[in-house]
Amino acid sequence: MKVTPLADRILVERIEEKEVKKGGIIIPDTAKEKPQECKVIAVGTGRLNEDGKRIPLEVKKGDKILIGKYSGTDVKIDGKEYTIMREDDVLAIITE
């Protein structure tokens, strides 16, 4: 299924961290925090300003980004978990 976010929204997939064992104790999934590092899957066309001109997004498909822990809305598409959010919720773009 192809999903295209509207306006200044982006579709991201959270990048799961490696499972960390502290002192031999495995932390259950329900107690883990949501990962803040994401991969951009799809982007909208940008928002319109007051003059009706479209302002393009700074993030693009394939970028790695950092987001807030509770940013966006979680959705399930074709059995996979994604998050849809506005570009304003992006904290940083990760470059290597």
C-alpha positions in Angstrom: 0.0 0.0 0.0 1.3 3.5 -0.9 0.8 6.2 1.7 1.4 9.9 1.0 1.1 12.2 4.0 -0.7 15.5 3.5 0.8 19.0 3.7 3.7 19.2 6.1 3.2 15.8 7.6 5.8 12.9 7.4 5.5 9.2 7.9 8.3 7.6 9.9 9.3 4.2 11.1 10.9 4.1 14.6 14.3 2.4 14.6 14.4 -0.2 17.4 17.4 -0.1 19.7 19.4 -3.3 20.4 18.1 -5.2 23.4 20.0 -4.2 26.4 20.4 -6.5 29.4 21.3 -4.9 32.7 22.7 -7.3 35.2 21.3 -10.2 33.4 17.7 -8.8 33.6 15.8 -8.6 30.3 13.5 -5.6 30.3 10.0 -6.5 28.9 8.7 -4.7 25.8 5.9 -3.0 27.8 8.5 -1.3 30.1 10.7 0.0 27.3 10.6 3.6 26.1 9.7 4.4 22.5 12.8 4.9 20.4 13.5 8.5 19.4 15.5 7.7 16.2 13.4 7.2 13.1 13.7 6.7 9.4 11.5 8.9 7.1 9.4 6.7 4.9 7.3 9.3 3.1 6.8 13.1 3.1 4.0 15.4 2.2 4.2 18.2 -0.4 4.7 21.0 2.2 2.5 23.6 3.8 1.0 26.7 2.2 2.0 30.1 3.5 -0.4 33.1 3.7 0.3 34.0 0.1 -0.6 30.5 -1.1 3.0 29.6 -1.9 4.0 26.0 -1.0 6.9 25.8 1.5 8.8 22.5 0.9 9.9 20.3 3.7 13.5 20.1 5.0 13.4 16.4 5.6 13.2 14.0 2.7 12.5 10.3 2.3 15.3 8.1 3.7 16.6 10.7 6.2 17.3 9.5 9.8 15.8 11.9 12.3 15.3 12.4 16.1 11.8 13.0 17.4 10.3 13.5 20.8 9.2 10.5 22.8 5.5 11.1 22.5 5.5 12.9 19.1 3.0 12.1 16.4 0.2 9.6 16.0 1.0 5.8 15.8 -0.6 4.0 12.9 -0.5 0.4 11.6 -0.2 0.0 7.9 0.1 -3.5 6.3 0.9 -4.9 9.7 3.8 -2.6 10.4 3.9 0.2 13.0 4.5 3.8 11.8 4.2 7.3 13.2 2.6 10.2 11.3 3.7 13.7 12.5 4.2 17.3 11.5 7.7 18.4 10.4 7.6 20.8 13.4 7.9 17.7 15.7 11.3 16.7 14.2 14.1 17.7 16.6 17.1 17.0 14.3 18.3 15.3 11.2 21.1 12.7 11.8 24.0 12.9 9.3 26.9 10.5 9.2 
